[in-house]
Amino acid sequence: MYLDKEKKEEIFGQYGKANTDTGSAESQIALFTYRIAHLTEHVKANHKDFVTTRSLTRLVGKRRALLNYLKDRDISRYRAIIKALGLRK
């Protein structure tokens, strides 16, 4: 499986406050970004997989909503996660 418990703990530890910090916006955005990258590669190889394409679109929307929330609440945290994940240049 591409996303096991150890990988999640690594992502949460790197972008959250601790390995068990699963609820912060930063850790969720990082997890969504990892999943989006994986699904993007899958869709490139399987262009007729419309269910995965729809799931990918929904996941991008969820990440965008979290980024907008973070931008409205705390611009410094927003800028930090954008820079850390390399979402914008």
Secondary structure in CASP SS format (residue, H / E / C, confidence):
PFRMAT SS
TARGET T0000
AUTHOR 0000-0000-0000
METHOD secondary structure of the structure
MODEL  1
M C 1.00
Y C 1.00
L C 1.00
D C 1.00
K H 1.00
E H 1.00
K H 1.00
K H 1.00
E H 1.00
E H 1.00
I H 1.00
F H 1.00
G H 1.00
Q H 1.00
Y H 1.00
G C 1.00
K C 1.00
A C 1.00
N C 1.00
T C 1.00
D C 1.00
T C 1.00
G C 1.00
S C 1.00
A H 1.00
E H 1.00
S H 1.00
Q H 1.00
I H 1.00
A H 1.00
L H 1.00
F H 1.00
T H 1.00
Y H 1.00
R H 1.00
I H 1.00
A H 1.00
H H 1.00
L H 1.00
T H 1.00
E H 1.00
H H 1.00
V H 1.00
K H 1.00
A H 1.00
N C 1.00
H C 1.00
K C 1.00
D C 1.00
F H 1.00
V H 1.00
T H 1.00
T H 1.00
R H 1.00
S H 1.00
L H 1.00
T H 1.00
R H 1.00
L H 1.00
V H 1.00
G H 1.00
K H 1.00
R H 1.00
R H 1.00
A H 1.00
L H 1.00
L H 1.00
N H 1.00
Y H 1.00
L H 1.00
K H 1.00
D H 1.00
R H 1.00
D C 1.00
I H 1.00
S H 1.00
R H 1.00
Y H 1.00
R H 1.00
A H 1.00
I H 1.00
I H 1.00
K H 1.00
A H 1.00
L H 1.00
G C 1.00
L C 1.00
R C 1.00
K C 1.00
END
